[in-house]
């Protein structure tokens, strides 16, 4: 099942178009992404290694 994303303008406005993640990356379409950080009281940061199957920056 393909992940479908809202296509945005460079200012973050919805265009009314929906495209797959693959189409967005192939065509340079803007879309939203979310990042989360877990930091403990000692300021240790939990990092997640990317899957080796990712197209962009695998294993990073």
Secondary structure, DSSP 8 states (H G I E B T S, - for coil): ---EEEEE-TTS-EEEEEEEHHHHHHHT-B-------EE-TT--EE-----TT-SSSTT-
